[in-house]
Structure formats: C-alpha cells, structure tokens
Amino acid sequence: MRKDSLLSIRGIFKSFSSVNVLEDVSFDVQAGTVHALMGENGAGKSTLMKCLFGIYKKDAGSFFFEGEEIDFTDPKHALEHGVSMVHQELNQVTQRSVTDNIWLGRYPTKFFMIDEKKMLEDTKDLFKRLDLNIDPRTKLTKLSVSQRQMVEIAKAVSYNARVIVLDEPTSSLTTNEVKMLFDIVKFLSKEGVGVIYISHKMEEIFEIADEVTVLRDGRHVGTVPVPGLTMEKIVNMMVGRDLKHRFPPKTNIPGDVHLSVQNIYTLYPPFVRGVSFDLRRGEILGVAGLVGAGRTEMVEAIFGARTLASGNILVDNLPIKNANPNQAIRNRFALLTEERRQTGLYPVADITFNTCIANVKTYKNKLGFLSDRRMKKDTDLQIDAMRIKTTSRKTTIRTLSGGNQQKVIIGRWLLTKPDILLLDEPTRGIDVGAKYEIYQLIINLAASGKSVIMVSSEMPELLGITNRILVMSNGSVAGIVNTDETTQEEIFRLAVKNLKNSREEVV
C-alpha cells in the first residue's frame, strides 16, 4: 500500500453462487487524480465498486481510506464517510423536483420542518459551482436523460466526498455535456478528490485519466500511468489479445429495395417530419444526428411504438401497417430500444423469460401450455451464440453486466426471425471486445439477407460497419451519404443543416 494513497484496495474476493467474480484485486487511488477502471463486460468493475460502496459484501480482502481500514455496511454509511458513487443506471425519484432528488434523505430542517428555502438556495449554489444550467425546481420527468445524469453527478459532489466513483458517466451525455463533466472532474481533482472513472470509451480515458487499472475475468491485470500508454496496449490488457482491426470486414452486399419509408409524420411531439428513405435487403443503414434530432422517434414510428399522422411504409413494394409493436413483430420487424433498463428488460425475471418473451406464442402446445423444454433449448442456444457470461439460464437478468443484458435482448429478437432489425444504440455501455462481437453479428445478419437500421451516437462505428448513413436534423432527413465516400465533417454539416434556432446539442 502506497503511503500517499487516498484509497487502497487490497486482495478483494467476491463470488456469486460459487462463481468467482473478483479474485485478489488490489490497486491504489491517489488524492487529486482520476483513476480509470477498465475491462470487458463481466470483468468485475461494477461489482468491485459495489463492494466498496457497501451494496455487496466482499468475501475477503480490505479497503483502506486515508490510511484506515473501512468496511461500509451500506451506501448511506459510505456517503457519510466521504465515498460517493454515480451508477450507470439512474435510480431517481422522477416525480419529484431536482432539488428533492439532490437532498433526498438529508433534508435541511428549521423548527422541525423541512427548510425548503435553504434547500433551494443550496442547490442553486451547487449548480453555480458546477456551472450547470438546470432549474432546481423542475420535476425530473421533464428533464432529458442526459440532464438527469448531470443531476446525479451534482448530487455526488454535494456530499463533499473525498472519493467519487463515476460508472459510465457519459453514456447519455452530449458532447457539450461531456466537456462540462470533464471540467467538473478536473475541478474536483484540483480540490484533492480522488475520482474512479469507469468507462469503455478509450478516447475519454486518454483525455481525462492519470492512471488506468484493467480487470479481466475478475482479476487485476495491471495498473499503468496514462502518459505513454496506447489504445492497443489497453485493448490487449482488457481482452488478452490484439484487436488488429477495430471493425470486422463488411461482407454484406446490399441488394434490392426491401423497405420503403415514404413521407412519414408523427402525431405527437417530438415530431418526425416528412421522413423518406429506402433500405435495401442485406444493407446496414446507419442513422446519425444530434440529440433531439428525431433518430429514436423515427425508428419507434416505423415499429409502431409511436403513432403516425401520415405517410406510408412498404415492404417489398407492398404497403404494410405497423399500428403497434405486436403488428410490427408479425410483419417481421424487431426493435432494440435505446434504454434497455427502462424499455428492454424485465429486470426481476430470469434469462429464459427475457429471451423468450417476444416469441412466447410459439412455445405453446396444443393445450395452450408453454413448453419449458423448447424455451430452455432456445435460451441455451442464444446464450452460446451470443457468448453471454452467466452461470445459468435461470440467472436474474439484472445481475448481469450491461453488455450481457444487451446480448440477451438481441438474442430475444433473433428468435422472432425478423427480416428488418431496428437497432437503437446497440453498443451503448459495452466494452471494446463485446462491441466487436456485436459488430460481427450485425454484419453476419446483413450478409444473410436481413436489413438493418442502426442508430448510433458513435461516429467511428457508423463509419466502420454501415453501408450508408442517413443524417437526421430537427426531425427531418438532412441527407443520405455512402459511408465509404463521406467524412465526419460532412455528416456534422448535414446534422446542423436544419437547426436554425434549435437548441439541440451535438452528440
């Protein structure tokens, strides 16, 4: 243990159902530094931090905070002693105001009553300190996901913590908000706070971190300073092998027009305005744009999850109607949603349920009972095909890492045998090794004749695996470009084409 360490982690072990998740993990975090924690999904990053924070009880090992051994019994205990954590999946009281969420469980009082005035003023002072332009009186339901993320980060800062853990903090943030977050992190570092920064985004690590610790299969691979470090070295540490190419070769060859979307408008805001395009069989069509540009709304409208006011959808030159998601599924469409926790998962159910739920009618026998044998068989096939890290098909899905949860959902939709896949941010929160596997899966699906629409906020992956890119701006199509003939600069120019006085943010 280094003498100047703010936090020392020594020999941490943790297992679930006889499966070792953490094995002898040790490293140090210095005051006034940003310490990146990286690894593939299921490597044990979040589990380690939950052990530190008192959510899980470690099996063996020790945590030392400012030289003294600590063993937090719960998150409240950790917060009271100067350790705060911002989780990847937000857990907020959305029907209450921003101020209520900041001070929940520790309301200031005056004459045995909640001091609303002090609470509001303290929130304003906190936001001013962090340069956040959010009205503290606003109900959380009225904020975007990115704004809610910034509120949660501000809440962590409000505890005056000496150690702050940020778990995938930029997964829902725009470019401007990422810059704002980095400014906050740098400010905290200057104040002597130790920041543990969990992320899969390599570019962020090189910009913000001082040191990097890599975990692989629950074990500590190494801790190295960022200066002189390369992306290839990190990848090699994470996956145990070199990824010479970030993206698989595109083996799919687009054919005839498969899907035609003709001048569709949505009935309710946020609006989709006159969107038209063709999607070819075997094609991967990327969708780029700015936050609020209408990308998610467009794929939801095609899938029947958002009501159309007008327009037509044709499959193989025949008009079809996706009035609701069930009808879309019957028409051989599948939608992987952007927010898997809110709209994609049944968190308290097991992997089998989450895998088979979209295709449940096919498992009924003549008497109307579900066939456990067939459901188990299909679930095991998807676990093997998607390389899902789990001890059993009976594992509750909320206990899986984010990347493995995403794989379960993809496997679910593949069981419906779709012809047209609508993928909204399919690799969000997924590590570099798992991303490559999903890229390969998408390309293989397209090569087999499936047609894919992929919404993504990551420009490199759009340029890496798509055939064409449709650029949305202010609810409309600003342009469609051939991937091999375009640049990030051209896509950005198209993305701001229709903004005028719009307040949309760049992603």
N, C-alpha and C positions, 0 to 999 in steps of 0.2 A: 504493500500500500504506500503510495507516494505521500510524503508529509504534507504537501500543499494541496492535497485533494479536497474538494468540496464534498464530493460523493464518491465512495468506494464500494464497488460490488465485488464480492468475494465468494467463489465456489457455489454459485446458486444452482440448485437442482429443483426440478418440478416435473411431476408426471400426472397423467390423467389415465385412469383405467389401465394401469400397468404399462402405459406407453410413455417413454421419456420425452418430454417436450424441451426441457432445459437440462444440460449436463455440464456442471463445473464451469459456469460462466463467470468471468472476472474481468473488470476494467475500471478505470478511474475517470472522473469528470472534474475538470478544474474550474475554479471560480472565474467568471468573466470570459468563458469560452463557449462556443457552440460545438457540441459533440454529436455528430451524425451517427445514427444506428441503422444499419442496412442489412438486408438479407432477403432471400426469396420468401414468398408467402409460405407460412408454416414454419419459418426458421426459428420462431420463438421471440421475436422483438416485442410484440404487444404483451405476450404472456409475462415476459421479464418485467416490463414496466408495471403491469397489474400486480405482480408480486411486490414490487417496491411500494406501490400506492395502497396496498392493503386490500385489494379486491380479491386476489388469490393468496393463499397461504403457501409459502415456499416449503419444500420438503427438507432442504438443507442449505447451508451457506449463510452469509451475513451481509448486511448493508451497514455502511458507516457514513454518517452525515456529520460533517465538520469534526471528524475525529472520534465521534461517539457512536457506538453500535445502536442501531434503531431497528424496530420491528413493528411497523404500523399495523394496527388491528383492523382499520377500515379507512376509506378515503377522508373522512372528517378528521381523523387522527393525523393523517399525512398533511392535510391542509393547515391544520393548527400548528404543525411543526415546520412549515416552510417548504413543503413539496406539493406542487400543483401539476395537474395533467389535463390536457385538452385532447379528448378522444376523437378518433377518426369518425365514428358515427355519433352525431349530435344527440344528446339526451336532454331536451329542454322542455319547459312548460310553455307550449306555443300559444296558449290562450291568455297568458299574462304579458305584461309590458317588458320592455328591455330592462328597465330598472329593477323590476321584481326578479327577473332571472339573474341579474348580476349579484343581488344581495340575498337571494333565497337561502333561508336557514340561518341568517345572521343579520336580520333587520335591525337597524338602529332604533332605539326607543327613547321616548321622552314622556315622563309621567306615566309609565307603564303602557304607553301607546306607541305604535309604530310611527317614527318620525319621518313622514313622507317627504317633507321639505329637505331635510338633511340627506336623505337617500337620493333624491333627485339631484341635489347640488353636488354630492359626491360622485355621482355617475357622470355629470357634466364635466367635472374636474378631471376624472379619469379619461374620458374621451378626448378632452382637450390635450391632455398629456400625451395621448397616443395618436393624436391628430385623426380621430375618427369622426366622420360626418354622418352620424346616425342620431335621430331624435330618441332620447331615452324613454319618452312616454309612448312610443309606438308599440302596438301589440306585435309579438313575434311572428304571428301568422302573416303579417303584411310585409315582412322582410323577405328578401331573396335568400337562397341557401348560402350564398357567399357572405351576405351581411350577417346572417345568423352565426356563421363560422367566426367572423371577426368579433361578434359579441362574446362568444365563448372564450376567445383568446384574451379579450379585455377582462373577462371575469377571472381568468387565471392570474393575470397581472395584479388584479385588485387585492389578492391575498398577500401581496408583498412577499411572494415566495422567493427562496434562495435557489431552488431548483425548479425549472418548469419543463415538463415533457410535452412536446408537440407531436402528435401521432398523425401523420399525413395531413398537415395543416393547410396545404394549398390545393387539395383535391377539388375544392369547389370555388376557388378564388379566381378572379380575373387577373390579367397582367398587372393592372394598376394596384389591385388589392394585394397581389404577391409582393410588389415593390413596397407597399405600405407595411406588410407583415415583416419583410426583411429589415425595414427601418426600425420597427418595434424591437425585433430580435437584437439588432446592433445596439440599440439604446439600452436594452436590458443587460447586454454583455458589458457595456461600459459601466453599468451600475454594479457589476460584480456578480450578476446572476449566472448560474450555470444552466445552459439550455441543452436538453437532449432532443434531437431533431430526427424523427423517423420519417423517411421518405424513400420513394422508388425513383424519383426524378434526379438523374445524375447531374444535370445542369445546375440544379439548386444546391447540391452538395458542394460543388466547386465554388459556388458564389458565396455561400453563407457559412460553411463549416470550417472549424480549425482542425478537428481530428475526426476520423471515421473508425467506428468499430463494426466489424462484419460478423454476423452469425450465420451458420449453415447447419441445418438439421439439429438446432438446439445447442450447438457447440460454438465456442468463441474461436473464430478463425484468425483474427488479428486486429490490432488497433494501430493505425498509421496516421501520421500528420498529412493534411491535405496538400501542402506545398510539395511539389514534385510527384504527386500522385496522378495516375492516368485513369481514364474511364475503363480501359482494357484491364488494368490491374484490379479495379473494384469488381468488375464482372467476373473475372477469374476467381476472385476470393468468394464471391457470392454463390456461383454455380459450380465451381470446381472444374471448370473447363473454359476454353476460349470461345467466345461467340464472334467468329471472324466476320460474320455478316449480321448486322442488326436486324435485317428483314429477310425472310425466305424469298427465293426467286419466284416471280409471278408466272405460274404455269397455266393459269386460266386464260382461255381465249373467248372473248365476248362474241356472241352470235346474233341472232335476230332479236328484234324488239320483243321483250317479254311483258313489261309493264309500261303503260302509258298513263301519266297523271296529267289531266287536262284542266287547267284554269280553275283550280280548287280554291275556295274561300272557306274560312271557318266562321261559325255562327257567333261564337263568344270570344272575347279577348283572353290572352294575347292573340292577335289575329294573324292568320296566314292569308296572304293577298295574291290571288291570281297565279299560283304556282303551277308550272307546267314543265314536264321533262319526260324523257324516255329512259327506261332501264333495260339493258339487253340481257338475254339469257347467258349466264356464266360471267357476268360482269360484277365488279366491285366498284360501286359509285360512292365516293366519299362526299360528306356534307360538311363544309366549313362555314365559319361565320363568327359573329360577335355574340357575347352574352345578350340574350333578348332578341336575337335576330330571327327566331322562329324555327330553329332546327328541330327541336324536340316536338314542338307543336305540329310541324309538318308530318313527321313520322307517326305521331299519335292520330292525326286526322286520316292518314292512309289506312291505319289499323282499326279505325272505328272507335278509338278511345276519346276522340274529340269530334264534336258534331260539325258536319259540313253544311254550309249555307248553300253552296252551289259548286258545280264542277263535276267532272267525270273521272272514273278510274276504269281502265281497260286492262285485261289480262289476255294475252294472245289475240288482240284485236276484238275481244268480246267484252262488253260492259259488265262490270260486277258492282255489287253494293256491299260495302263493309259498314253496316249500320251500327255495329257494336263489335267488340273483340271476339265474341263467340262466332259471329258470322265470318269475321276475318280468318279465324282459325280454320273454319270449314272451307274457306277459299284458298287455303294453303299458305297463309301469311303467318309470320311469327315476329313478335316484338320483344327484344331485350331492352328493358327500361333503364333509364339513366340512374335512378335512385333505387338500387337493389334492396336496401334495407326497408324503404317505405312501400315500394310497389312491386318488388320482385320476390320477396321471401315470405315464408311462413316460419318465423324465427323459432317458435317453440316446438315445431314439428321436426321429424327426422329427415334424413336424406331421401329415403324411399318416398315419403309423401311429397317432398318438394320436387323430386324428379318426375313423378308420375301424375301430378295433379292436373296438368294441362291436357293430358291424354286419358283421363280416368275412365271415360266411357268405353274405351277399347278393352279394358280389363274385366268388364262384366261378363259373367257366364249366362247361360240360358235362364237361370233362376233369378238373375239380377244381382248376384253376389260378386264381389270383387275377387279376382284370382290372385292370392298372395304369391303363388309360385311365379306367375308371369311378371308381377310387379318387382319381385326380388331379382328375377333374371335380368329384366331391363335395367334396373338400378345398378346391378353389378357390372353390366356391360358398359354403362355410362361412366361408372367410377374408373374402370380400366381404360376406356377410350380417352377420357378427359384427364387421366392421371390425377385424380382427386386424392389428396392426402387425408385419409381417415382410417380409423380402426375398424369401422363397421358401417353398413348401410343404415343402422339404427341410431347413429350419432345424431344428436340435435344439431341442426344446421347453424344455429347462432354461435356454436362453439368453434366452427371452422374459421380459418383466416378469410379475409375478404376475397382473395384470388380464388380460393377453393369454393367459396359460395358462388362466385361468378361462373365457375365451371359447371356447378350443379345446375344453374339456371339455363346455361347454354345447352347442356345435355337434356334438360326438360323439353326445350323447344324442338330439339332434333328428333325426339320421339314422336312428335306430331307430324313428322315428314313434310316440312314446309318446302315450298318452291321459292318463296320470296322471304328473305330474312331482313328485318329492320333492326339494326344494332345501334343503340344509343350509348355512346361512350363505353364500348365493350371492354376496354383495358384499364378503366379508371381504378386506381388504387392497387394495381397488380404489378408485381416485380418484373424485372427485365427478362428473367428466364421463362416465367409463365406467359409473359407477353408474346415471346417468340412462338410458343406453342399455340397460342390463340391466333396469332397471325397466320401460322401454318394451317390451322384448322379452317380459317375463313377462306384462304386461298384454295384449299382442297375442296371445300364446299362449292366454291365458284367453278372450279375445274370439273366438278361432277355435274354441272348444269344448273346449280342453284344461282339465283340472282340476289345480290347483297347490296343493301344501302347501309353505310356506316357513318354515323355522326361521330366526330371526334374534335376535341379541343387541342389535340397534339398534332401540330403541323407535320413533324417528321414522319409520323405513322401514316398520315393521309398521303404524303408524297411517297412513302415506302411501299404500300401494298395496294393502292387503288389503281383503277384504270382511267377514271375520270373523276373530277371534283366539281360538285355543284356548290356554289357560294351563295349563301343566304344573306340578305341585308334588309332589316326592318320589315320582316315578314314576306319578302318577295325574293325571287331568284335574280341575283345580280349578274350571274354569268355561269357558264359551264366550261371547264377547260380540260384538255387532255393532260393527264398527270405528268407524262414524260416530256411535255413541252412547256410546262409552267414553272413558276418560281414562287417562293413565299411572298415576295414583294407584289407580284401580280395578284395573288389571292387576297392580300391585305387591301390593295387598292379597290378590288371588287367588293370587299366586305364593308367598306365605308362609303360605297357609291351612293346608296340611297338614304344615308343617315340624316342629312340636312341638320336639323336642330335636335336630333335624337340624343338621348343621354346614355346610349348603350356604351358598354365598356369592352375593351379589347380582351380577347382570351389568348 
